[in-house]
Amino acid sequence: MMILSRFAILAALLAFWEIASGRLIQEYLVSKPSKIAETFLDWVMDGSIFFHAGITAIEALAGFVLGALAGMVLGMVLGRAERLAELLNPFIMAFYSIPKIALAPLFIIWFGIGIEMKILLTGTIVFFLVFLNTYTGVRSVSPELINILRLMGANEGDALRKVVLPSAIVWVFTGLRLSVPYAMIGAIVGEMIAANRGLGYLLSHASSQFNTAGVFAALAAIIAMSVLMNTAVSVLAHAAMPWEKARQNREIAI
Amino acid sequence: MKLESAEAMSMASRHPEAVPKEELVRFEGVSKSFGALQAVHGVSLSVAEGEFITLVGPSGCGKSTLLNMTAGLFEPTEGRVTYRGELVRPYNRKVGYMTQSDHLLHWRTVERNIAVPLEIARMPRPQIRARVEELLELVGLAGFGASYPGELSGGMRKRCALARLLAYDPETLLFDEPFAALDAQLRLKMQMEIRRIVAKLNKTVLFVTHDLDEAVALADRCVVFAGRPGTIKEVLDIPLPRERDLFGIRHNADYVGMTARLWDEMAPAAAQCGG
């Protein structure tokens, strides 16, 4: 029922768009769904969409994985090493406060305009989100709980394996979920700044030629990829945290 | 003949000090300050093996501080805390601790929560399974081993925490208002379970509560706290049999008298502590 309603809303929007275009709004501004679909199909037929999407996917995924791994490891380490975290805090916050996109010119000097620069840009953005969430997660582990385990004879290793890591997972996944759109930003903006391939390039190229249908087709591809990545992270989260599902099934008591 | 021995036994249990038992925990002139705030002042108390001691008093009067020192989580500022004659050092593994929050690992099933202390003790898997099964039975959670804590009611979570506490068989159990969050009926049920299990396993118990009824109903001896900093106001011997029916006890004249007396004592202390 829900799905049907959603399709109905989508169909209504597209129909309105199709009819309004050229009548209420000039067509070169908004194009029209039929033309966008046509452009999209052309790209599918000649395979170019897969090529560009593949490039963007590699950049976003590689950046995502590298940034997430680095963020998790550093978050865990600093979360447990209070002194070190305090020492490094101003440096981390200073680095964090830079709009990461502003690093793109530097990365271009270092790596050129290939995919390395986009991976690094994406990785930097994802790193901070995952790092801060993991750090918060590790720090929020109840010291009371650790003490209870200590009384049971647990050493630091036991406490880490049985309490700290698993309880930080929830936070890690919060960070990962937040990171998906940002990973796409890193890859797409990187391509728009300097590239000759990828969905970001496709987008800016279509725009520079006033190919409005092309712009919308590229946006559609970007949306599709984001949804796919979001779904993948959700599936992963469900597999890694089966207890969360059990919790959702329970009635809420306030 | 049989009757007589039963009588003798009940007499003995009415007066635990009549039977010499080894001293387990001893507080000698213990004071504890956190910065400028003094939590406990000049507390001396001796706890014998197998005793059920309740510590009662208004919130924030240092009762939990005494439990923490018994567990070796921190040292007294003044005085000594000894366990079996030895100075308590960090992480006194002879004790198990249960707090108001059950502190279950919500990513582990009930079974695997109970298994935590056994895993820490590096017990082989088949043995762990057998022991967990036994504990589930003991606390009345048989059949719920595969559930996650998030799926359980408050009372069942307490049972699970209790099973985990008993799993590694600590000699002394420290309870810090474990049932404060439960409703009256459930609390009574859990109190009965605690008495039953503690008697069966012959554990020594230090039980912090601010519930006067609970303090009398559960205890062999009840330590009454007052003031800020917390000081012992009085230690009451509770003249109730060791085997007691916590449900019927409400009509027992001794019980009614003791709680009434406690109420009278606590009223000024409560005003002083100011919650």
Chai-1 contact restraints between the chains, C-beta under 6 A:
chainA,res_idxA,chainB,res_idxB,connection_type,confidence,min_distance_angstrom,max_distance_angstrom,comment,restraint_id
A,L145,B,H103,contact,1.0,0.0,6.0,A-B,restraint_1
A,N147,B,L73,contact,1.0,0.0,6.0,A-B,restraint_2
A,I148,B,Y97,contact,1.0,0.0,6.0,A-B,restraint_3
A,I148,B,H103,contact,1.0,0.0,6.0,A-B,restraint_4
A,R150,B,Y91,contact,1.0,0.0,6.0,A-B,restraint_5
A,L151,B,A71,contact,1.0,0.0,6.0,A-B,restraint_6
A,L151,B,Y91,contact,1.0,0.0,6.0,A-B,restraint_7
A,L151,B,Y97,contact,1.0,0.0,6.0,A-B,restraint_8
A,M152,B,P117,contact,1.0,0.0,6.0,A-B,restraint_9
A,M152,B,I120,contact,1.0,0.0,6.0,A-B,restraint_10
A,M152,B,Y168,contact,1.0,0.0,6.0,A-B,restraint_11
A,G153,B,R93,contact,1.0,0.0,6.0,A-B,restraint_12
A,G153,B,I120,contact,1.0,0.0,6.0,A-B,restraint_13
A,A154,B,I120,contact,1.0,0.0,6.0,A-B,restraint_14
A,D158,B,I120,contact,1.0,0.0,6.0,A-B,restraint_15
A,P166,B,W107,contact,1.0,0.0,6.0,A-B,restraint_16
A,W243,B,H106,contact,1.0,0.0,6.0,A-B,restraint_17
A,W243,B,W107,contact,1.0,0.0,6.0,A-B,restraint_18
A,W243,B,Y148,contact,1.0,0.0,6.0,A-B,restraint_19
A,A246,B,Y148,contact,1.0,0.0,6.0,A-B,restraint_20
A,A246,B,G150,contact,1.0,0.0,6.0,A-B,restraint_21
A,A246,B,E151,contact,1.0,0.0,6.0,A-B,restraint_22
A,R247,B,G150,contact,1.0,0.0,6.0,A-B,restraint_23
A,R250,B,G150,contact,1.0,0.0,6.0,A-B,restraint_24
A,R250,B,E151,contact,1.0,0.0,6.0,A-B,restraint_25
